[in-house]
Amino acid sequence: MSLKENIRMVKENIDEARKKSFDPQREIHIIAVTKTIPVEVIRSAIESGLMSLGENKVQELLSKYEEIGTEPQWHMIGHLQRNKVKYIVDKVSLIHSLDSLSLAREINKRAGEDRLKMEVLIQVNVSGEESKYGLDPLSAYHLIDEMESMDWVRVKGLMTMAPFTANQKVTRDCFKRLFELKEQIAAKKYGHAEMKYLSMGMSNDYQAAIEEGSNMVRIGSAIFGNRNYD
C-alpha cells in the first residue's frame, strides 16, 4: 500500500482500538518513527498530517533536523547517552527515554544553559528483560523524588517497550502494569511530575497498547513499510 493508505489504515486501527478502551474520547498521539527513512519520504508523511517524528539515534535526528527543520515536532525515543544531550536539548519537544538520575541531571544542566524547559518521559522496563533499557517500577518513583529540585526538566509521563512476542497475554500484561504505575504515580500528586503521556505501543502491538490505556504510540513499519528493524 502507499504511504497515505498506510497512514489511513493506522488511524482507522487506532480509532477502533480506542473505542474498545476505557476512555474512547481521549486523544492518541502518533509518533512516526523515521529511523532509516529518507527525507523525501518523511516530507510526504508531514504533508499527510504526521507532525510528530521519532528518532532513535542522535546523529540521524540531527541530520534530518538540519534538512527538515522545525515544522514537525521531534521526539528522541531511543537510548540517550549523557554526552549527546547537548546536541538535542534545543531541538526535541520530548525525550521518551529518561532512565537514570545522571541523565536527568545532564538534561537539567543543558536545558538550563539554554533557559528552556525540557519535557521527558521516564522509561520503565516493565518486562524486566535484560536486553531493554529502563528503570524498574520502584526506581521510577525514586527518580521522580530526586528530580524535585530540578528547575529545567519536567516529567510528563512514562514509556515502555513490551516484549516482542506473539503471546498477547504477555504483551497486554506489560501494558497493564505500566498503566497501573502511571495511575499510582498520578495519585501522589507530585507538583513537578505530570502523568500526561503514556508512550507504549509500536507497529506490532499499538492496538493492544491503546486498549490498555496508551495515549502515545511509536509507529514505524506500519506507516513506512517493512525495514530491517523498526
C-alpha positions in Angstrom: 0.0 0.0 0.0 1.0 3.6 -0.4 2.2 5.8 2.4 -1.2 7.6 2.5 -3.1 4.3 2.6 -0.8 3.1 5.4 -1.5 6.2 7.4 -5.2 5.9 6.8 -5.2 2.2 8.0 -3.2 3.1 11.1 -5.6 5.8 12.0 -8.6 3.5 11.5 -7.0 0.9 13.7 -6.3 3.5 16.4 -9.9 4.6 16.3 -11.1 1.0 16.6 -8.8 0.3 19.5 -9.8 3.5 21.3 -13.4 2.6 21.1 -12.7 -0.7 22.8 -10.8 1.1 25.6 -12.0 2.5 28.9 -11.7 6.1 27.5 -12.8 6.2 23.9 -12.7 10.0 23.8 -9.0 10.5 24.6 -6.6 11.8 22.0 -4.0 9.4 20.7 -0.7 10.9 19.7 1.1 9.2 16.8 4.9 9.4 16.8 6.1 8.4 13.3 9.3 6.5 13.8 11.5 7.8 10.9 14.8 6.0 11.5 16.4 4.9 8.2 13.6 6.7 6.3 14.7 9.1 3.5 14.0 12.8 4.0 11.7 12.9 0.9 9.5 10.2 2.4 9.4 12.0 5.7 8.3 15.2 3.9 5.4 13.2 2.4 4.4 11.9 5.8 4.4 15.5 7.1 2.2 16.6 4.2 -0.2 13.8 5.2 -0.5 15.2 8.6 2.1 13.4 10.7 3.7 16.2 12.6 5.5 14.3 15.4 8.6 12.4 14.3 10.6 10.0 16.5 14.3 9.2 16.0 16.4 6.6 17.9 19.8 8.0 17.3 21.1 11.5 17.9 23.2 11.7 14.8 20.4 10.7 12.5 18.0 13.1 14.3 20.4 16.0 13.8 21.0 15.2 10.1 17.2 15.2 9.4 16.6 18.2 11.6 19.0 20.2 9.5 17.2 19.3 6.3 13.6 19.3 7.5 13.7 22.0 10.2 11.2 22.8 13.0 7.9 22.3 11.2 7.4 18.9 12.8 7.9 18.1 16.5 11.0 15.9 17.1 11.0 13.2 19.7 14.0 11.3 21.0 12.7 7.8 21.5 16.0 5.8 21.7 18.5 5.3 24.4 20.2 8.7 25.1 23.8 9.0 26.3 24.7 11.9 28.6 27.4 13.2 26.2 24.8 13.5 23.4 22.2 15.6 25.4 23.8 18.9 24.5 23.2 18.3 20.8 19.4 17.8 21.0 18.1 19.6 24.1 17.1 22.6 22.0 15.7 20.6 19.1 13.3 18.0 20.6 10.0 18.5 22.2 10.0 15.3 24.2 12.6 12.8 25.3 11.0 9.4 25.8 14.0 7.6 27.3 15.0 9.1 30.6 16.4 6.1 32.5 18.8 7.4 35.2 19.4 10.2 37.6 22.7 11.1 36.0 20.9 11.5 32.6 18.2 13.7 34.3 20.9 15.9 35.8 22.6 16.3 32.5 19.3 17.2 30.7 18.6 19.7 33.5 22.0 21.2 33.2 21.9 21.6 29.4 18.3 22.8 29.3 19.2 25.4 32.0 22.1 26.7 29.9 19.6 27.3 27.1 16.9 28.6 29.5 14.3 26.2 28.3 12.1 23.6 29.9 12.8 20.1 28.7 9.9 17.6 28.8 10.7 13.9 29.4 9.2 10.5 29.9 10.6 8.0 32.3 11.4 4.8 30.5 10.3 1.8 32.6 11.4 -1.8 31.9 8.2 -3.4 33.0 9.1 -6.8 31.4 12.4 -7.0 33.3 14.2 -8.1 30.1 18.0 -7.6 30.4 18.1 -6.6 26.7 15.9 -3.5 27.3 16.8 -0.1 28.8 14.7 1.4 31.5 14.1 1.5 35.3 12.2 -1.0 37.3 8.9 0.5 38.6 10.1 1.2 42.1 13.1 3.1 40.8 10.8 5.3 38.8 9.3 6.6 42.0 12.8 7.3 43.4 13.9 9.1 40.2 10.8 11.4 40.4 11.6 12.2 44.0 15.2 13.0 43.2 14.1 15.3 40.3 12.0 17.5 42.6 14.7 20.2 42.9 15.4 20.3 39.1 14.2 23.5 37.5 14.6 22.8 33.8 13.4 19.2 33.3 9.8 18.1 33.6 8.4 14.6 33.8 5.4 14.3 31.6 4.7 10.6 31.8 6.1 7.1 31.3 7.3 5.0 28.4 7.9 1.2 27.9 8.6 -1.4 25.3 6.7 -4.7 25.5 8.4 -8.0 24.8 8.4 -8.9 21.1 6.2 -11.9 21.3 3.1 -13.4 19.7 1.7 -14.1 23.2 -0.9 -11.3 23.6 -1.3 -12.0 27.3 2.4 -11.2 27.9 2.1 -8.0 25.9 -1.1 -6.8 27.5 0.2 -7.6 31.0 3.2 -5.3 30.3 0.9 -2.5 29.2 -1.5 -3.0 32.1 1.3 -2.8 34.6 2.6 0.5 33.1 -0.9 1.9 33.2 -1.3 0.9 36.8 2.1 2.5 37.6 1.0 5.7 35.9 -2.2 5.8 37.9 -0.3 5.2 41.2 2.2 8.0 40.4 -0.6 10.4 39.4 -2.4 9.7 42.7 0.6 11.0 44.6 0.0 14.4 43.0 3.6 15.4 42.6 4.0 19.1 41.9 6.8 18.6 39.5 5.8 15.5 37.6 2.7 15.0 35.5 1.4 11.7 34.1 0.1 13.3 30.9 1.5 10.8 28.4 1.7 7.0 28.4 4.0 6.1 25.5 3.6 2.5 24.8 2.8 0.5 21.6 4.7 0.1 18.4 3.8 -1.2 14.9 3.2 -4.8 16.1 1.2 -4.0 19.2 -0.1 -0.5 19.2 -3.8 -1.5 19.1 -3.4 -3.6 22.3 -1.5 -0.8 23.9 -4.3 1.7 23.2 -6.9 -0.7 24.5 -4.8 -0.9 27.7 -4.5 2.8 28.2 -1.8 4.2 25.9 -2.2 7.7 24.5 1.0 7.9 22.6 2.2 5.2 20.1 5.5 5.0 18.3 4.8 3.6 14.8 7.4 2.9 12.1 6.9 0.0 9.7 3.1 0.1 9.8 3.4 3.6 8.3 6.6 3.4 6.2 6.7 -0.3 5.3 8.9 -3.1 6.4 12.5 -2.3 7.2 15.5 -4.3 8.6 14.4 -3.0 12.0 11.5 -1.0 13.5 
